[in-house]
């Protein structure tokens, strides 16, 4: 990781939201709630946006 990526607040927001939605999805899956799929998909999409942003910042 480069320092510009770690200082970027938008990248940090993507990563934190992605982690929180993944944890929420796992908790819902353990509780047999069918909404866990939405949270896992949201987590994957946000991770993709975060990776794309980090790639743009390091170029």
Secondary structure as UniProt FT lines:
FT   HELIX           3..7
FT   HELIX           9..30
FT   TURN            31..32
FT   TURN            34..35
FT   HELIX           36..58
//
